[in-house]
Amino acid sequence: MTLTFPDQLDRVRDAVLAQEDKLRRVASLYADAIQAGGLIHVYANGHSRIAVEEMIVRMGALTGFHPLLTPGLATFDGVVGTRGIRVNQRMEKVEGVGEAILDEYDIGPRDVFLVLSATGTTPAAVDTALEIQRRYPDHPLVVIACEAQARTAPAKHSSGQNLSHVVDGARNGVFLDNGMPVGDLSVTVEGQTGVYGVCPLSSIGALTLVQSLNELTVRELDRRGQAHHVLRNMHLSDTVDTYEAWVRDQRERYARALNHPQRVAPSAADR
């Protein structure tokens, strides 16, 4: 019996390194938003919320990342019952969620949007991306998902689109491939009791892209001579001089998302 899953991590590494030019472009967009006092608004549902948590409050996290998470779409830790997986999966199919989420926030002139989805086909994620493009067509839209599945799987959204189609039609869209195989499962175990598909890669791929962007964004800000707040290791008592400054900067940025003095009005096409 041979352990094979660690070999699958090479697939993620290779997929990320193959996209370095696009990653540098996105990092520059992130740096533009952060330097302007703005935000990168991050939507996810299902397991993709893991990557959002990695961005917004984590050792090594930059300020400027703002979650667009709602519990009904991103929480199914009860497994069964009202916080169960079947309820979550039903809610992922509801259209109009993007409109409801974006109604809650003001968007700044240099802000960026990021939509995360494992497959690139989840209706709620597609719905949110479409609503972003309708309201803010000039703002950058970044998507992290499986490009192969998004481009080949039948659309579940009534628009007939997956996230790849939304990015293709965006004025300033970037699609980052999470490196997972179609269907996500990377290992097949052919045993005496059956054949089992295991070991999804989408979360690992998304986290690798997120941390690659963190590195490149800090490097780009530093290249510009722009110091920035990064959350240090709380467990090593290494935050004495940075923790309050990090929280305050985040608080000020989030406050502008609720009442922005330079709020960008949604596109006339959306009214």
Contacts in CASP RR format, 6 or more apart in sequence:
PFRMAT RR
TARGET T0000
AUTHOR 0000-0000-0000
METHOD contacts of the structure
MODEL  1
MTLTFPDQLDRVRDAVLAQEDKLRRVASLYADAIQAGGLIHVYANGHSRI
AVEEMIVRMGALTGFHPLLTPGLATFDGVVGTRGIRVNQRMEKVEGVGEA
ILDEYDIGPRDVFLVLSATGTTPAAVDTALEIQRRYPDHPLVVIACEAQA
RTAPAKHSSGQNLSHVVDGARNGVFLDNGMPVGDLSVTVEGQTGVYGVCP
LSSIGALTLVQSLNELTVRELDRRGQAHHVLRNMHLSDTVDTYEAWVRDQ
RERYARALNHPQRVAPSAADR
4 187 0 8 1.000
5 186 0 8 1.000
5 187 0 8 1.000
5 198 0 8 1.000
5 199 0 8 1.000
8 186 0 8 1.000
8 187 0 8 1.000
8 199 0 8 1.000
8 201 0 8 1.000
9 204 0 8 1.000
11 179 0 8 1.000
11 181 0 8 1.000
11 186 0 8 1.000
11 201 0 8 1.000
12 178 0 8 1.000
12 179 0 8 1.000
12 201 0 8 1.000
12 204 0 8 1.000
12 205 0 8 1.000
12 208 0 8 1.000
13 208 0 8 1.000
15 177 0 8 1.000
15 178 0 8 1.000
15 179 0 8 1.000
15 205 0 8 1.000
16 23 0 8 1.000
16 179 0 8 1.000
16 205 0 8 1.000
16 208 0 8 1.000
16 209 0 8 1.000
16 212 0 8 1.000
19 176 0 8 1.000
19 177 0 8 1.000
19 209 0 8 1.000
22 174 0 8 1.000
22 176 0 8 1.000
23 176 0 8 1.000
23 209 0 8 1.000
23 212 0 8 1.000
23 213 0 8 1.000
23 216 0 8 1.000
24 216 0 8 1.000
24 220 0 8 1.000
25 174 0 8 1.000
26 140 0 8 1.000
26 142 0 8 1.000
26 174 0 8 1.000
26 176 0 8 1.000
26 213 0 8 1.000
26 216 0 8 1.000
27 213 0 8 1.000
27 216 0 8 1.000
27 217 0 8 1.000
27 219 0 8 1.000
27 220 0 8 1.000
28 220 0 8 1.000
29 112 0 8 1.000
29 140 0 8 1.000
29 142 0 8 1.000
29 174 0 8 1.000
30 40 0 8 1.000
30 112 0 8 1.000
30 213 0 8 1.000
30 217 0 8 1.000
30 220 0 8 1.000
31 217 0 8 1.000
31 220 0 8 1.000
31 221 0 8 1.000
31 224 0 8 1.000
31 226 0 8 1.000
32 110 0 8 1.000
32 112 0 8 1.000
33 39 0 8 1.000
33 40 0 8 1.000
33 64 0 8 1.000
33 110 0 8 1.000
33 111 0 8 1.000
33 112 0 8 1.000
34 40 0 8 1.000
34 62 0 8 1.000
34 63 0 8 1.000
34 64 0 8 1.000
34 217 0 8 1.000
34 221 0 8 1.000
34 226 0 8 1.000
34 228 0 8 1.000
35 221 0 8 1.000
35 224 0 8 1.000
35 226 0 8 1.000
36 109 0 8 1.000
36 110 0 8 1.000
37 64 0 8 1.000
37 110 0 8 1.000
37 253 0 8 1.000
37 256 0 8 1.000
38 64 0 8 1.000
38 108 0 8 1.000
38 110 0 8 1.000
38 111 0 8 1.000
38 253 0 8 1.000
38 256 0 8 1.000
39 64 0 8 1.000
39 65 0 8 1.000
39 66 0 8 1.000
39 108 0 8 1.000
39 111 0 8 1.000
39 112 0 8 1.000
39 253 0 8 1.000
39 254 0 8 1.000
39 256 0 8 1.000
39 257 0 8 1.000
40 55 0 8 1.000
40 64 0 8 1.000
40 65 0 8 1.000
40 66 0 8 1.000
40 111 0 8 1.000
40 112 0 8 1.000
40 113 0 8 1.000
40 114 0 8 1.000
41 66 0 8 1.000
41 68 0 8 1.000
41 105 0 8 1.000
41 107 0 8 1.000
41 111 0 8 1.000
41 112 0 8 1.000
41 113 0 8 1.000
41 114 0 8 1.000
41 257 0 8 1.000
42 52 0 8 1.000
42 55 0 8 1.000
42 56 0 8 1.000
42 65 0 8 1.000
42 66 0 8 1.000
42 67 0 8 1.000
42 68 0 8 1.000
42 113 0 8 1.000
42 114 0 8 1.000
42 115 0 8 1.000
42 116 0 8 1.000
43 68 0 8 1.000
43 69 0 8 1.000
43 98 0 8 1.000
43 101 0 8 1.000
43 113 0 8 1.000
43 114 0 8 1.000
43 115 0 8 1.000
43 116 0 8 1.000
43 125 0 8 1.000
43 128 0 8 1.000
43 129 0 8 1.000
44 51 0 8 1.000
44 52 0 8 1.000
44 68 0 8 1.000
44 69 0 8 1.000
44 74 0 8 1.000
44 115 0 8 1.000
44 116 0 8 1.000
44 117 0 8 1.000
44 125 0 8 1.000
45 73 0 8 1.000
45 74 0 8 1.000
45 88 0 8 1.000
45 92 0 8 1.000
45 117 0 8 1.000
45 122 0 8 1.000
45 124 0 8 1.000
45 125 0 8 1.000
46 73 0 8 1.000
46 74 0 8 1.000
46 76 0 8 1.000
46 88 0 8 1.000
46 92 0 8 1.000
47 118 0 8 1.000
47 202 0 8 1.000
47 203 0 8 1.000
48 116 0 8 1.000
48 117 0 8 1.000
48 118 0 8 1.000
48 125 0 8 1.000
48 202 0 8 1.000
48 203 0 8 1.000
48 206 0 8 1.000
49 69 0 8 1.000
49 74 0 8 1.000
49 75 0 8 1.000
50 203 0 8 1.000
50 206 0 8 1.000
50 207 0 8 1.000
51 116 0 8 1.000
51 144 0 8 1.000
51 203 0 8 1.000
51 206 0 8 1.000
51 207 0 8 1.000
51 209 0 8 1.000
51 210 0 8 1.000
52 65 0 8 1.000
52 67 0 8 1.000
52 69 0 8 1.000
52 74 0 8 1.000
52 116 0 8 1.000
54 61 0 8 1.000
54 207 0 8 1.000
54 210 0 8 1.000
54 211 0 8 1.000
55 61 0 8 1.000
55 65 0 8 1.000
55 210 0 8 1.000
55 214 0 8 1.000
56 65 0 8 1.000
56 66 0 8 1.000
56 67 0 8 1.000
57 231 0 8 1.000
58 231 0 8 1.000
59 231 0 8 1.000
59 232 0 8 1.000
59 233 0 8 1.000
59 234 0 8 1.000
59 235 0 8 1.000
60 214 0 8 1.000
60 230 0 8 1.000
60 231 0 8 1.000
60 232 0 8 1.000
60 233 0 8 1.000
61 214 0 8 1.000
61 230 0 8 1.000
61 231 0 8 1.000
62 214 0 8 1.000
62 217 0 8 1.000
62 218 0 8 1.000
62 228 0 8 1.000
62 229 0 8 1.000
62 230 0 8 1.000
63 228 0 8 1.000
63 229 0 8 1.000
63 246 0 8 1.000
63 249 0 8 1.000
63 250 0 8 1.000
63 253 0 8 1.000
64 249 0 8 1.000
64 250 0 8 1.000
64 253 0 8 1.000
66 105 0 8 1.000
66 253 0 8 1.000
66 254 0 8 1.000
66 257 0 8 1.000
68 101 0 8 1.000
68 105 0 8 1.000
68 128 0 8 1.000
70 97 0 8 1.000
70 101 0 8 1.000
72 87 0 8 1.000
72 88 0 8 1.000
72 91 0 8 1.000
73 88 0 8 1.000
73 91 0 8 1.000
73 92 0 8 1.000
73 97 0 8 1.000
73 124 0 8 1.000
75 83 0 8 1.000
75 88 0 8 1.000
76 83 0 8 1.000
76 84 0 8 1.000
76 85 0 8 1.000
76 87 0 8 1.000
76 88 0 8 1.000
77 83 0 8 1.000
77 84 0 8 1.000
78 84 0 8 1.000
79 85 0 8 1.000
80 86 0 8 1.000
81 87 0 8 1.000
91 97 0 8 1.000
91 124 0 8 1.000
92 122 0 8 1.000
92 123 0 8 1.000
92 124 0 8 1.000
93 123 0 8 1.000
93 124 0 8 1.000
93 156 0 8 1.000
94 123 0 8 1.000
94 124 0 8 1.000
95 123 0 8 1.000
95 124 0 8 1.000
95 127 0 8 1.000
95 157 0 8 1.000
95 158 0 8 1.000
96 127 0 8 1.000
96 131 0 8 1.000
97 124 0 8 1.000
97 127 0 8 1.000
97 128 0 8 1.000
98 124 0 8 1.000
98 127 0 8 1.000
98 128 0 8 1.000
98 131 0 8 1.000
98 132 0 8 1.000
99 131 0 8 1.000
101 128 0 8 1.000
101 131 0 8 1.000
102 128 0 8 1.000
102 131 0 8 1.000
102 132 0 8 1.000
102 135 0 8 1.000
105 257 0 8 1.000
105 258 0 8 1.000
106 256 0 8 1.000
106 257 0 8 1.000
106 258 0 8 1.000
106 259 0 8 1.000
106 260 0 8 1.000
106 263 0 8 1.000
106 264 0 8 1.000
107 135 0 8 1.000
107 136 0 8 1.000
107 139 0 8 1.000
107 257 0 8 1.000
107 260 0 8 1.000
107 263 0 8 1.000
107 264 0 8 1.000
108 256 0 8 1.000
108 260 0 8 1.000
108 262 0 8 1.000
108 263 0 8 1.000
108 264 0 8 1.000
109 262 0 8 1.000
109 264 0 8 1.000
111 139 0 8 1.000
111 264 0 8 1.000
112 139 0 8 1.000
112 140 0 8 1.000
112 142 0 8 1.000
113 129 0 8 1.000
113 132 0 8 1.000
113 136 0 8 1.000
113 139 0 8 1.000
113 140 0 8 1.000
113 141 0 8 1.000
113 142 0 8 1.000
114 142 0 8 1.000
114 143 0 8 1.000
114 144 0 8 1.000
115 125 0 8 1.000
115 128 0 8 1.000
115 129 0 8 1.000
115 132 0 8 1.000
115 141 0 8 1.000
115 142 0 8 1.000
115 143 0 8 1.000
115 144 0 8 1.000
115 145 0 8 1.000
115 163 0 8 1.000
116 125 0 8 1.000
116 143 0 8 1.000
116 144 0 8 1.000
116 145 0 8 1.000
116 206 0 8 1.000
117 125 0 8 1.000
117 143 0 8 1.000
117 144 0 8 1.000
117 145 0 8 1.000
117 163 0 8 1.000
118 145 0 8 1.000
118 146 0 8 1.000
118 178 0 8 1.000
118 180 0 8 1.000
118 184 0 8 1.000
118 200 0 8 1.000
118 202 0 8 1.000
118 203 0 8 1.000
118 206 0 8 1.000
119 145 0 8 1.000
119 146 0 8 1.000
119 149 0 8 1.000
119 150 0 8 1.000
119 153 0 8 1.000
119 183 0 8 1.000
119 184 0 8 1.000
119 202 0 8 1.000
120 126 0 8 1.000
120 143 0 8 1.000
120 145 0 8 1.000
120 146 0 8 1.000
120 149 0 8 1.000
120 150 0 8 1.000
120 162 0 8 1.000
120 163 0 8 1.000
120 164 0 8 1.000
121 149 0 8 1.000
121 150 0 8 1.000
121 153 0 8 1.000
121 155 0 8 1.000
121 156 0 8 1.000
121 162 0 8 1.000
121 163 0 8 1.000
122 156 0 8 1.000
123 156 0 8 1.000
123 157 0 8 1.000
125 145 0 8 1.000
125 163 0 8 1.000
126 155 0 8 1.000
126 156 0 8 1.000
126 157 0 8 1.000
126 159 0 8 1.000
126 161 0 8 1.000
126 162 0 8 1.000
126 163 0 8 1.000
126 166 0 8 1.000
127 157 0 8 1.000
129 141 0 8 1.000
129 143 0 8 1.000
129 163 0 8 1.000
129 166 0 8 1.000
129 167 0 8 1.000
130 157 0 8 1.000
130 159 0 8 1.000
130 161 0 8 1.000
130 166 0 8 1.000
132 139 0 8 1.000
132 141 0 8 1.000
133 141 0 8 1.000
133 166 0 8 1.000
133 169 0 8 1.000
133 170 0 8 1.000
134 266 0 8 1.000
134 267 0 8 1.000
134 269 0 8 1.000
134 270 0 8 1.000
135 266 0 8 1.000
135 267 0 8 1.000
135 270 0 8 1.000
136 264 0 8 1.000
136 266 0 8 1.000
136 267 0 8 1.000
137 170 0 8 1.000
137 171 0 8 1.000
137 267 0 8 1.000
137 269 0 8 1.000
138 171 0 8 1.000
138 172 0 8 1.000
139 172 0 8 1.000
139 264 0 8 1.000
140 172 0 8 1.000
140 173 0 8 1.000
140 174 0 8 1.000
141 166 0 8 1.000
141 167 0 8 1.000
141 170 0 8 1.000
141 172 0 8 1.000
141 173 0 8 1.000
141 174 0 8 1.000
142 173 0 8 1.000
142 174 0 8 1.000
142 176 0 8 1.000
143 163 0 8 1.000
143 164 0 8 1.000
143 166 0 8 1.000
143 167 0 8 1.000
143 173 0 8 1.000
143 174 0 8 1.000
143 175 0 8 1.000
143 176 0 8 1.000
144 176 0 8 1.000
144 178 0 8 1.000
144 206 0 8 1.000
144 209 0 8 1.000
144 210 0 8 1.000
145 163 0 8 1.000
145 164 0 8 1.000
145 175 0 8 1.000
145 176 0 8 1.000
145 177 0 8 1.000
145 178 0 8 1.000
146 177 0 8 1.000
146 178 0 8 1.000
146 179 0 8 1.000
146 180 0 8 1.000
146 181 0 8 1.000
146 182 0 8 1.000
146 183 0 8 1.000
146 184 0 8 1.000
146 202 0 8 1.000
147 164 0 8 1.000
147 175 0 8 1.000
147 177 0 8 1.000
147 179 0 8 1.000
148 177 0 8 1.000
148 181 0 8 1.000
148 182 0 8 1.000
149 180 0 8 1.000
149 182 0 8 1.000
149 183 0 8 1.000
150 162 0 8 1.000
150 163 0 8 1.000
150 164 0 8 1.000
150 175 0 8 1.000
151 162 0 8 1.000
151 164 0 8 1.000
152 182 0 8 1.000
153 162 0 8 1.000
153 182 0 8 1.000
155 161 0 8 1.000
155 162 0 8 1.000
155 165 0 8 1.000
163 175 0 8 1.000
164 175 0 8 1.000
167 173 0 8 1.000
167 174 0 8 1.000
167 175 0 8 1.000
176 209 0 8 1.000
178 201 0 8 1.000
178 202 0 8 1.000
178 205 0 8 1.000
178 206 0 8 1.000
178 209 0 8 1.000
179 201 0 8 1.000
179 202 0 8 1.000
179 205 0 8 1.000
180 186 0 8 1.000
180 200 0 8 1.000
180 201 0 8 1.000
180 202 0 8 1.000
180 205 0 8 1.000
181 201 0 8 1.000
184 200 0 8 1.000
184 201 0 8 1.000
184 202 0 8 1.000
185 197 0 8 1.000
185 198 0 8 1.000
185 199 0 8 1.000
185 200 0 8 1.000
186 199 0 8 1.000
186 200 0 8 1.000
186 201 0 8 1.000
187 197 0 8 1.000
187 198 0 8 1.000
187 199 0 8 1.000
188 195 0 8 1.000
188 196 0 8 1.000
188 197 0 8 1.000
188 198 0 8 1.000
189 195 0 8 1.000
189 196 0 8 1.000
189 197 0 8 1.000
189 198 0 8 1.000
218 228 0 8 1.000
218 230 0 8 1.000
221 227 0 8 1.000
221 228 0 8 1.000
229 242 0 8 1.000
229 245 0 8 1.000
229 246 0 8 1.000
229 249 0 8 1.000
229 250 0 8 1.000
230 242 0 8 1.000
230 246 0 8 1.000
231 239 0 8 1.000
231 242 0 8 1.000
231 243 0 8 1.000
231 246 0 8 1.000
232 238 0 8 1.000
232 239 0 8 1.000
232 242 0 8 1.000
232 243 0 8 1.000
233 239 0 8 1.000
234 243 0 8 1.000
239 246 0 8 1.000
END
